[in-house]
């Protein structure tokens, strides 16, 4: 068989067969080409969405949820609706003691500040944080360090700023570490600069020690955000419900009031996206394979027509001693060749589309997907499917070609 495939006459005959009716041959290939293009394009796009999510949340504990205070909408225990809920530091220990499945609870403070340096200034979002924040949501530091325990203990006036803040307050190329900036007219030392990663919600533009934030802005026992991570094997949605139920009991909130405590369940979002990607991949394979099968059936139909047109030629071959096996082999090679050429064109087209998609929607902080691509293994697997389907569909016209007796074929006009 290998020797047969390497013979020039084999491929010359395939070429001649395709060249006899170029338009028909091209239209025959469209189905397989389109099926492979869909398969490569959609699989690559799904991978791009997954890459984008992983890039945005690669430094976050994905089994986390964030809870922040809201306003009540249902009267309860003598309180009127519209009451602003204030989370407290005491809530941290109560959650740790009373909620099953909790691994870490981290409080944070949030505010808006005016920061300035020399003649440059701007308004920014500020967080008051503990050092452990860097473990739950790793900062990609461009310069310096993050907040440490000494900063917390001594209430140091230090600040970690984002790259955006650095660009607004410092000259291009200027080294910021150790430099002073004014935060609401108080001097703070810049100890770190981090890269901004947009994960949705208000941008994190600067962090200072939690205790310093408390003191400077007189926040007392209040907190604005609770970050809670669950044990690896614990249902994050159940944890979310249990924590909110406890906080509702603590702060006298009606059990059915869903706006008094707001939040963001990263674990739930991660599960939703994972399910979406799996569903998209399944749909992609289903649509791609169905389109491929339809395209390959079209190839089989065209080859049946071709066999009918070549009945006399086949009869002559049989009369000259060609065995049914040799005739079948040639027809199957033609079917596989058409399928393979169509598949290769589909892979090339799909790759070009992914390059264009990456260029136009895969760049920048707000990109919907990043590096949409398919693996080499996936490409070879798609080609294997094409070859297998081409071989199977080639059997139909192959058996048809050998079902006619040579004498009858020679009489065919």
ABEGO torsion letter per residue (X at the ends): XAAAAABAAAAAAAAAAAAABAAAAAAAAAAAAAAAAAAAAAAAAAAAAAAAAAAAAAABBAABBBBBBBBBABBBGGBBBGBBBBBBAAAAAAAAAABBGBABBBBBBBBBBBBBBEABBBBBBBBBBBAAAAAABBBBBABEBBBBAAAAAAGBBBBBBBAAAAAAABBBGBBABGBBBBBGGBBBBBABBBBBBBAEEBBBABBBBAAAAAAAAGAEABBABBBBBBBAABBAAAAAAAAAAAAAAAAGBBAABAAABBBBBAAAAAAAAAAAAAAAAAAAAAAAAAAAAAAAAAAAAAAAAAAAAAAAAAAAAAAAGBBAAAAAAAAAAAAAAAAAAAAAAAAAAAAAAAAAAAAAAABEAABABBGBBBBAAAAAAAAAAAAAAAAAAAAAAAAAAAABBAAAAAABX
